[in-house]
Structure formats: C-alpha cells, structure tokens
C-alpha cells in the first residue's frame, strides 16, 4: 500500500487516472484506501436545473451519482442519497457564494464548488474545490499555454466547539500541469502535485466560514510559493545550467 501511494505521488496528474485504475486491478483489497487517499484531476458537470457547472469528486459522490452544490440534487437522480443537515446546507450555500468570489478574484475564472457533511464526532467536514483550465482554447486569457490545468482541493475537518474555540485541520492538494508549443518557447511540459497540512485552533466569533477562508487563503499562498520555487525555479536553474552556449564560428583569414 505504501509503495502504491508513493507511486501515485510521483505520477503526472494527467496520467493518474490510468495509473490508479491499474493499481485497483492489482490491489483490489486496497481499493477503498486508494480511492480515499489518492487525489485525481477534477471533472466538471453541468447542473441543468440551475444552469451552473459544478465539480465532480469523491466528496460529493454517492454510488455513481454526484450531488450539485447549487440545486442539492444528485446527477443522475439518486433516491436515498446522503445530504447535509438543513443547518449545514445553509452554511454550504453561503460558502459556495463566497468561494466563487474568491476564485474569480484570485484565478480570473475557473469553476469552484464547496461540499459539507457531518462526521461521527459531532462536527463537520468541508471540501473547497477549484478547477482552472488555462489552455488558450479555454479560460487562458494570455494564450501562452497549449494545455494547462490547475486543480486545488482543500479539505477542512472542523472539531467540536469548546468555550468559543474550534480546532481546524486543513489538508490541501494542488495538481498542476502545463504544456507549451510555440516558436518563442518551444515545446515544454511540466506537471506535478503538492500536498500540505495545517492545524489551527481559532475563535468562532466571526463564524466557521471566515476561519476556513483565512486558512485556505494562507495555505494557497504558501503552495503557490512552493510551486514557484520548486517547479519553475528548479526547472529554470536546470535549463540555464544545461543549455550549451551559442556556438561561435571562427573564420580564418584567406591565405
């Protein structure tokens, strides 16, 4: 199991679905663990009733149906699907509206979805998702990328409130892939994923949504800096080190 998870951590995001399917065939007795611990690139579906797109993932899935955060209905319809309580559903609606504004300001487009559900410890879990297609044929406003995708998954476990303080455990995963193919930059492919965790005890005076938003904003800043230093910084360093200098042609004078 550890070897399988290590392999998936090193797998490019665009090949993760194929690799996970192969591992599930080889390790059927670990299928539930693999599906719960391995993050895959996010998929999009349109809620016809609301006219809005939402993100498909394991956190809004029940059997083979996915619950829309906009209409709170499963697609395809599911009779006995799991739903959040009325109080948690109210918070989920507010979170989707706020996170949509956050996503538009930070990502200049893309799709976001927020899902919440109760756990067994008299508390709840929230999942904040963002998917941005940065290719020049989709949402890429600068047109540099032939293909490009940014998938952000933030899962926050909120503990029971005690004396106005609640414990928050945030686990964030970023999956990045990009490909260029033009005369100025040539053909270039870069992909990978990064995962980090953060624990905080915060006062609930301003509400859970405010606390979760601050944690996600801080975590995304750290993850972007890490990606910039590790992926882009190291790649630039290697290219500048390995690229040979321009050849100088020496001409001898005619004898």
N, C-alpha and C positions, 0 to 999 in steps of 0.2 A: 504493500500500500504506500509506504514512504517513497519507494522508487517510482511508483506511478505518479504521485503528486510532484516529485522532483522533475520528472519528465515533462509534465504539463506546465510547470513554471518556466521551463526553457523553450516551450513551443511557441512559435509565432502565433498571434491571435487568430489570423485568418486560417490557420491550419488546425486550430484547437478542436473544432467540431469533429473533424475527421479522426484526429488522434484520440479524442475521448470515446468515440464510437468503437474504435479498435480496442481500447482498454476495457470497455464494458463487455466486449465479446471475450476477452482474455480473462477478465476478473469479474464474472457475473455475481459472485458472492460479496463483492465490494461495491456494487452498483449504487446503492443508496449513499454511501460515504463519498464516492466520486462525484455524484451529481450535486451533493450538498456543498462540497468543498472546492470544486473546480468552477471558476467563472468563465463564461463563454461570451463572445461578442453579442451584443444586444440586437434583438429583432424588433421590427415595427409592425403594428397592425392598426387599421382604421376602425374607430367606433362609428358605425353608420348613424346610430341614433343621435349622437352629439356632434358628429361631423369632425371630430378631432382624432389625431393619431395618439397611440399610447405604446409603451414599451413592453415587450414580452420577456419574461424571465421566470426563474424558478419561484420567485417570491409572490407572484400573482397567479400562479398556476395551480389548478386542481384537476387531477386526471389529465385529460387532453384539452382542457379549456383554460382560457386566460381572462381574468377579471379586469374590466376597464375602470380606471380611477375616475372617469368622468361620469359615466352612467351607472356604475356599480353593478354592471351586468356581465355575465360570462359569455365569451365567444369561443366556440359555439355554445349555445344555451346549455346550462347545467342545472338540474333540478335541485340537488342537495349540496350545492357548493358552499364553501366557507366564506363568511362575511364578517367584517369588523362590527363591533357593537355600535349602536347609534351615536354614543358619545365619541368613540374613536373615529367613526366615519366622518363626523363633523370636523374633527381635527385634520383628518386626511384631506378633505376638500379644501380647507384653508391652506394646508401645506402645498398642495398642487398649485394653487393660485400664486402663492408667494414664490415657490421654487421656479415657476415659469418665468417670473420677472427676473429672478436671479440668473437663470440660464440665458435669457435674452441679453442681459447686460454684460455678462462675462464671456459668452460664447458667440454672440452675434447670430443667433438662430439655433437650430437643432431641435430635438424633441426631449421632453422631460416627463417623468412620471414618479409619483410618490405612493407607496403602499404601506399600510399599517395593519398589524394584527396583534391580538393578545397572546401572551405566553403563559407558562404554568406558574409563574411566581408573582401573580397579581400585578403585573406590569405589562409593558408592550414593547414591540419591535417596530422600527420604521426603516423603510428602504427608499433611498433617494437615487434616482437613475437619470443619467444624461447621455444622449447619443448625438454626436455631431458628425455628419458626413461632409468632409472638407474637400471633396474632389471638385474639379472645375465644372463638372456636369451636374452637380447637386447644389450644396449650400456654400461651396467655396467662393467667397467674394473676391479673392485676389487672383484666382485662376492659376496658381503655381503647381498644384498637385494633379497628377493624372488620377490617382486614387488616394483617399485619405479618410481615416475614421478615428474618432476619439470616443471611447466608451468609459463612463465613470459610474461606479457602483459604490454607494455609501450605505452601510447597514449599521443602524444605531440601536443598541439594546438599552432600554430605559428601565432602571431599577425602581422599586417602590419608594415613594417619598417618605422621608423621615425628618421631622422637625424642619420642614421647608427646604430640605436638601435632597437631591436625587442623584444617583450615580448613572453616568452615561458611558457606554463603551462603543466607540466608533471603529469600524473596520472598513477601510476604503481600498478599492482596487481601480487602477487606471489601465486601460488597454489602448495602445497607440499603434497605428500602422499608417505608413505613407509611402507613396511611390511617385517619383517624378520621371518624366520622359519628354525632354525638350532640348533644343540646341544649346541653350545657355548653361543648363545644369547637367545635361546628360541623363542617363538612366541611373536611378538611385532608389534603393528600397531599404526601409528601416521599420522595424516592428518589435514590440515587446510589451511587457506588463510590469506593474509595480504594485505592491500591497503594503500598507502600513496600518498600525492600530494606535488609538488614542483613548485614554481613560481620564475622565474628569468628574469631580463632584461639584455641582452647581446649584445655586439657589433657584427656586422655581417661581420667584416673584413675577418675573416677566413671561413666564409660561415655557412649556417644553419646546415649542416651535422656535422660539427665539434662541434658546440654548443650543438646540440642534443645528440651527442655521449658522451660528458663530463657530461651532466646531467644524462643520463642513467647509466653511469659507477658509478657516485657518489650515485645515488639512489639505485642501486643494492647492493653496499657495505653496505649501511645503512640497507637495508632489510635483507641481509644475517646476519648481526649482530643481528638484532631484532629477527629473527627466531632462531638463535643460543641461545640467552638469554631466550626468552620466551618459545619456544617449547622444545628444547633439555635441556636447563638449568633447567627449572622448572620440566621437567619430571625426570631428574636425581636427583634433590633435593627430589622429592616425593618418588622415588624408594628407595633412601638411607634412607629416614625417615621412610617409612612404612615397609620396608623389615625387618623381625624379625632376630635377631642374630642367629648364628648357635647354635643348641642345644648341651649342654654339658652333657654327660652321666656320672653320678657319680656312681661309684661302691663301695659298702661297702665291707670291708674285711670279709672273711669267719669266722664265729664264731666257 
